[in-house]
Structures are given as C-alpha cells and as structure tokens.
Amino acid sequence: MKQIIAMHGWCGDSSTWNIWREEFKTCGWQWQNGERGYGKRVPKNPNWLRASNPKGKERRTIIAHSLGPHLLKSSTLEMATDIILLCSFSKFIPRGPSSLVLKNALIGMQKHIGTNNEMRMLEAFLTKASKPISLINLPSGPLNNGISIKGRAKLKEDLELLQNIKTLPTGFPSKARVLVVQGMQDEIVVPETRAILLADLQKHLSTPPSQLKLPASGHVLTDPELIGLVLKWLEPHK
C-alpha cells in the first residue's frame, strides 16, 4: 500500500495540494491532506490508513511544506518511510546577523493579527513568499477565503512556534528516506536555515538525505516539473 500525508505551511491550506493529489492518485497512491484550519476549512491531522494486505510492502510518505512537518503528530512522523521536505527547516531562526531581524519580524506579524493591519501584513508575507512569481498567480487560500476567529489564534500560536523551534520535529524517523527540496530564491527560509536543516538531517538519519535545488524557485514552489521529479525520486524504477 502506498500512502501520502501532505501538510501545508503557515497561512496556507490543504488546497495547495490539489494538483499533487490528482497526479499521485493516477500512480496508485492513497492521498490524505492535513489541514491546520487557518481559514474556513475543517482542521485535520490525519493518521495512516490500515493496510488492506498487512504482508505487503508499505510506503508511508509525508510531503510537507515549510512549517508543515512541525504541525504533524509525532506518531505520524514516526511511521513514515519517506519524507519530502519542501522549503522546510529544523530551526527557523539561525544564529548570527539574521537572528534578531527574523525574530522581530515574527513578533511584529503576531501583533498585526486581529487588527486593521492584518490583511496588509498577510499580503506582504505572501508577496514575499511567492517571489519570484507574482502573488496573483498563487492558488487561492485562507487570505482569499477569509481567516476564521480560531484561525487567527492558530496563526499567532504558530508564529510563536516558529520562534521557538530548535530541532527536527519530535518523532522524525532516523531510518526514513528523505528528499530536501529548496528554492534558491527563497526569501522566507534564509540560506543559514537551509544549511542547518541539512546538517541536522546528516546527523539524525542513517542514510544521508537527497537534495533537489530549484534555481528559479522561491518559497512557494510552483515549478511545473516538481511533482514529476518527486514521483521519480519515490519510484525511480517506474
């Protein structure tokens, strides 16, 4: 049985995976979305499905963007056989010159949530995340469809989480195959943070992670070839 659990990042929602889900389903993968519930979608933190044939080979794959891996349950992570990290991180705020700038930015974003400046702040964040493409070319999400009251609380909570993340998420399996996908024009996850993730994975994993660097991509990965590249990494002999 081949399963996918996909988790979006901060200020996103599960609609980001619509095209991914259809592509993977045609290749025989069972797909489930995680949903944080920033907008009007029902929150969901899925569990792995029980295999119909317990003796068959199990593939339990996580695909997570940005903060996504840190939003999943440790029990979900523990059972993963394969993990694809899209513009993600172990520790968001690195040491060094960028540390104070990033921390102050997160604190400032927290203060704007629930105020008259909320929409302006979220638009500024998504504009930066979407570079080098235009914000208008991004799929619709919570910003377009409305942030819920509970969603605002989660946005604040997760900004606090970003400030305090120090390591790989609890439950991250040491024996999983891992693919790290990085947009080289990412303005959200700074180069120092990308380097920390790779170093942490090298120490944690029994097999070094694979890497895929996308020169023309930013934080929101819109490369039309990416889904095919991920599928090829998962099933290289097909």
C-alpha positions as CSV (number, residue, x, y, z in Angstrom):
1,M,0.0,0.0,0.0
2,K,1.3,3.4,-1.0
3,Q,0.1,6.4,1.2
4,I,0.7,10.1,1.2
5,I,0.0,12.5,4.0
6,A,0.6,16.1,2.9
7,M,0.8,19.2,5.2
8,H,0.8,22.8,4.2
9,G,2.8,25.6,5.9
10,W,1.9,28.8,7.7
11,C,-1.0,30.8,6.3
12,G,-1.7,28.1,3.8
13,D,-4.4,25.4,3.5
14,S,-4.9,22.0,2.0
15,S,-6.0,23.3,-1.4
16,T,-2.3,23.8,-2.2
17,W,-2.1,20.0,-2.9
18,N,-5.0,19.7,-5.4
19,I,-2.8,19.2,-8.4
20,W,-0.3,17.0,-6.5
21,R,-3.2,14.8,-5.2
22,E,-4.5,14.1,-8.7
23,E,-1.1,13.3,-10.1
24,F,-0.2,10.9,-7.3
25,K,-3.6,9.2,-7.4
26,T,-3.0,8.3,-11.1
27,C,0.1,6.5,-9.9
28,G,-1.7,4.4,-7.3
29,W,-1.1,6.5,-4.2
30,Q,-3.7,6.9,-1.4
31,W,-3.6,10.6,-0.5
32,Q,-4.7,12.5,2.7
33,N,-4.3,16.2,3.4
34,G,-3.5,17.7,6.7
35,E,-5.3,20.9,7.4
36,R,-4.4,23.5,10.1
37,G,-7.6,25.4,9.8
38,Y,-6.4,29.0,9.4
39,G,-9.4,29.7,7.2
40,K,-12.8,28.1,6.9
41,R,-11.6,24.5,6.2
42,V,-12.1,21.9,9.0
43,P,-8.8,21.2,10.8
44,K,-7.4,17.7,10.3
45,N,-4.3,16.0,11.4
46,P,-4.6,12.6,9.7
47,N,-3.4,9.1,10.7
48,W,-2.0,6.4,8.4
49,L,-4.6,4.1,6.9
50,R,-4.6,0.5,7.8
51,A,-3.1,-1.7,5.0
52,S,-5.6,-4.0,3.3
53,N,-2.8,-6.5,2.9
54,P,-0.7,-6.5,6.1
55,K,2.0,-8.6,4.5
56,G,2.5,-6.3,1.5
57,K,5.2,-3.6,1.3
58,E,4.2,-0.4,3.0
59,R,5.1,3.1,1.7
60,R,4.1,5.8,4.1
61,T,5.2,9.1,2.6
62,I,5.0,12.6,4.1
63,I,5.1,15.7,1.8
64,A,5.3,18.9,3.9
65,H,5.9,22.5,3.0
66,S,7.7,25.0,5.3
67,L,6.3,24.7,8.8
68,G,4.3,21.6,7.8
69,P,6.5,18.9,9.4
70,H,6.2,20.6,12.7
71,L,2.4,20.7,12.5
72,L,2.1,16.9,12.2
73,K,1.7,14.4,15.0
74,S,4.8,12.7,16.2
75,S,3.0,9.3,15.8
76,T,2.5,10.2,12.1
77,L,6.1,11.1,11.6
78,E,7.4,8.0,13.4
79,M,5.8,5.7,10.9
80,A,6.9,7.4,7.7
81,T,9.1,5.5,5.3
82,D,9.8,8.5,3.1
83,I,9.7,12.3,3.8
84,I,9.8,15.1,1.2
85,L,10.6,18.5,2.8
86,L,9.6,21.4,0.6
87,C,11.4,24.7,1.7
88,S,11.3,23.4,5.2
89,F,13.6,23.7,8.3
90,S,14.6,22.2,11.6
91,K,15.4,25.5,13.3
92,F,13.7,28.6,11.7
93,I,15.8,31.3,13.3
94,P,19.6,30.7,12.9
95,R,22.3,32.3,15.0
96,G,24.1,35.3,13.5
97,P,23.1,38.6,12.0
98,S,19.7,37.5,10.6
99,S,18.6,36.1,14.0
100,L,17.3,39.4,15.5
101,V,15.8,40.6,12.2
102,L,13.7,37.3,11.9
103,K,12.7,37.3,15.5
104,N,11.5,40.9,15.4
105,A,9.6,40.2,12.1
106,L,7.7,37.3,13.7
107,I,6.8,39.4,16.8
108,G,5.6,42.2,14.5
109,M,3.5,39.8,12.5
110,Q,1.9,38.5,15.7
111,K,0.9,42.0,16.8
112,H,-0.9,42.7,13.5
113,I,-3.1,39.6,13.6
114,G,-6.7,40.6,14.5
115,T,-6.0,44.3,13.9
116,N,-6.8,46.6,10.9
117,N,-3.3,45.9,9.6
118,E,-3.9,42.1,9.4
119,M,-4.7,41.9,5.7
120,R,-1.8,44.2,4.8
121,M,0.6,42.1,6.8
122,L,-0.6,38.7,5.4
123,E,-0.4,40.1,1.8
124,A,3.1,41.3,2.4
125,F,4.1,37.9,3.7
126,L,2.6,36.0,0.8
127,T,4.0,38.5,-1.7
128,K,7.5,37.8,-0.3
129,A,6.8,34.0,-0.2
130,S,5.6,34.0,-3.8
131,K,8.7,35.6,-5.3
132,P,9.9,35.5,-8.0
133,I,6.4,35.0,-9.3
134,S,3.5,37.4,-8.6
135,L,1.1,36.9,-5.7
136,I,-1.8,36.9,-8.1
137,N,-0.5,33.7,-9.7
138,L,-0.7,31.8,-6.4
139,P,-3.6,29.4,-5.7
140,S,-6.4,30.7,-3.5
141,G,-6.0,30.1,0.2
142,P,-7.2,31.5,3.6
143,L,-6.3,35.0,2.6
144,N,-8.7,34.9,-0.3
145,N,-11.5,33.0,1.5
146,G,-11.3,34.6,4.9
147,I,-9.4,34.0,8.2
148,S,-11.6,32.4,10.9
149,I,-11.5,33.5,14.6
150,K,-9.9,30.2,15.5
151,G,-7.6,30.5,12.6
152,R,-6.3,33.8,13.9
153,A,-5.4,32.1,17.2
154,K,-3.6,29.4,15.3
155,L,-1.7,31.9,13.2
156,K,-0.4,33.6,16.4
157,E,0.3,30.2,18.0
158,D,2.3,29.1,15.0
159,L,4.3,32.3,14.8
160,E,5.3,31.6,18.4
161,L,6.2,28.0,17.4
162,L,8.5,29.4,14.6
163,Q,10.4,31.5,17.2
164,N,11.0,28.5,19.4
165,I,11.7,25.6,17.0
166,K,15.2,24.4,17.7
167,T,15.4,20.9,16.1
168,L,13.8,18.5,13.8
169,P,10.2,17.7,14.8
170,T,9.6,15.1,17.5
171,G,9.2,11.7,16.0
172,F,11.2,12.3,12.9
173,P,12.3,8.8,11.9
174,S,16.0,8.2,11.6
175,K,15.6,5.4,9.0
176,A,13.3,7.2,6.6
177,R,14.4,8.2,3.1
178,V,14.4,12.0,2.9
179,L,14.3,14.4,0.0
180,V,15.1,18.1,0.7
181,V,13.7,20.4,-1.9
182,Q,14.9,24.0,-1.7
183,G,14.1,27.1,-3.8
184,M,17.3,29.0,-4.3
185,Q,15.3,32.3,-4.4
186,D,13.5,31.6,-1.1
187,E,13.2,34.9,0.9
188,I,11.4,33.2,3.8
189,V,13.8,30.4,4.7
190,V,17.3,32.1,4.8
191,P,20.4,30.3,3.5
192,E,21.7,29.8,7.0
193,T,18.5,28.0,8.0
194,R,18.7,25.8,4.9
195,A,22.2,24.8,5.9
196,I,21.1,24.0,9.4
197,L,18.4,21.6,8.2
198,L,20.9,19.7,6.0
199,A,23.4,19.4,8.9
200,D,20.7,18.2,11.3
201,L,19.5,15.6,8.9
202,Q,23.0,14.4,8.2
203,K,23.4,13.8,12.0
204,H,20.0,12.3,12.5
205,L,19.5,10.0,9.5
206,S,21.1,6.6,9.0
207,T,21.2,7.4,5.2
208,P,22.1,11.0,4.0
209,P,19.2,13.0,2.6
210,S,18.8,13.5,-1.1
211,Q,18.7,17.1,-2.3
212,L,16.9,19.0,-5.1
213,K,17.8,22.6,-5.6
214,L,15.5,24.7,-7.8
215,P,17.4,27.8,-9.1
216,A,14.4,29.7,-10.3
217,S,12.0,29.0,-7.4
218,G,11.2,30.9,-4.2
219,H,9.4,29.7,-1.0
220,V,6.2,28.8,-2.7
221,L,7.3,26.1,-5.2
222,T,5.5,26.4,-8.5
223,D,7.9,24.6,-10.8
224,P,5.7,22.5,-13.1
225,E,8.2,19.7,-13.2
226,L,8.5,19.4,-9.4
227,I,5.7,16.8,-9.0
228,G,7.3,14.6,-11.6
229,L,10.7,14.9,-10.0
230,V,9.3,13.9,-6.6
231,L,7.5,10.9,-8.1
232,K,10.7,9.8,-9.8
233,W,12.6,10.0,-6.5
234,L,9.9,7.9,-4.8
235,E,9.6,5.4,-7.6
236,P,12.9,5.6,-9.6
237,H,12.3,2.3,-11.5
238,K,8.9,3.2,-13.0
